[in-house]
Amino acid sequence: MLPHEDSRTNKGQTLIALSYGVLCHVSFLVGVLAMIAAMFFGMSRSLGAVPVPWNWIANAALLVQFPLAHSLLLTKRGRAFVARLAPRGTGSTLSPTTYVTIAALQVLALFALWTPTGTIWWQASGAALVGMVVLYAASWLLLGKSMADAGLALQTGSLGWTALIRGRKPVYPPMPETGLFRLTRQPIYVAFTLTLWTVPTWTPDQLVVAITLTVYCLVAPLFKEVRYRRIYGSAFDNYVRRVPYWLPWPRKGS
């Protein structure tokens, strides 16, 4: 390859990396903000306007698409599909960024396009509102802490596009065992579940979302642990013996 051709290639990859990075982080930020706001109001305020009875069908589709696709894209075929969603030669490197972008857009669709039923069972006020807001905020801070312990570059998608700019393969973080991962093997799922149940407004919409996503948070890590056992082998088995799966109950002899 001639020097000027190599320069054009590098500039092209940098442009692709920056484009994917901007799309990823904007989608991530907007998706998270939509989720925080929608659940704060118990899913009673959103952009969806599907008429009855089709609203529940539309809402069910929005609710199912997130855990279903989020899990399927982590399978061997799913990862191959994600790698094809970037220009040739960059797909594998950009996979962490592409995966987070898809997940963020899924979250945005769920929480921005939900059609509210219009029924509000309970809405905190006064001291109760202050208390619930504190709990809700604490749950989100705990989620942020658990993501940091797992590796923010991976969790936010920057791992892929920054690696492409450097012309290197993504360096994935080691199996997380520090921080909140010393208390539970699934701190991200536990913290996310807490955000579902500490909202200051309760509606039938919020209850359905909370129950469905809680079940997902309990079951999905089982499949993740199958991958971890395949990747890390005995190191993961030792970790499993020391740290509980979900709730941070102390182990005997620990």
C-alpha positions, 0 to 999 in steps of 0.5 A: 500500500502506498503512503498516501493510500495508507493515510486515506485509510487511517483518515477513513477509519478515524471518521468511521470511529468518530461517527460511530462513537458520537452515535453511540454516546448520544443514543446512550445519553438520550436513552438513559435520560428517557428511562429515568424520566419515564419511570420517575412518572411511572410510565404515565408520560410518554410519546406513544399514542396507540389506541385501545386495545392495540396499546397493550399489544404495542407496549408488549412488543416494546417491552419484549424487544429489549431483553430478547434482542439484548440477549440474542445479540450476545450469542455467536450468531448475534455477535456475527450480525453485530460485526456486519453492521459496520463498514468492512474491516471495522465490524469486529473492532466496532462491535462493542460500540455497535452493541451498546448503540443498539441497546441504547436505541432499544431502551429509547424506543421502550421508554419514549414510545410507550403508550400510557394507560392513563391510570395512576395508582399512587404518586408520592408527595411531601416527605414521601416524595423526598424519600422516594426521590432519594432512593431513586437517585441512589439506585441510579448512582449504584447502577453507575458505580456497578458499571464503573466496576465492570469497566465503563469503556465496555459498558458505554461502548467507547471500547470499540471506537477508541480502539479503531482510532488507535488501529488496535483490537479492543482490549476487553477488561478482565473478569470483574471481581472488585468493587460491588462485584465482591458482594454479588456477581450481578451488581448491574442487574441488582442495581437496575432492578432497584431503579425499577422499584424505587419510583415515586409514581406507581401505575399499572404500566410501571408494575408491568415494566418492573415485573418483566424487567426484574424477571429478565434481571434474574434470568439473563445473568445465567446465560452470561455466566455460561459464557464466563465459565467458558472464557475464564474456566476455573477462575470463574468457578472459584469466584462463584464459590466466594460470591453469591449470584444475586443478593449479597448474602454472606457465605459460610466461612467467608 
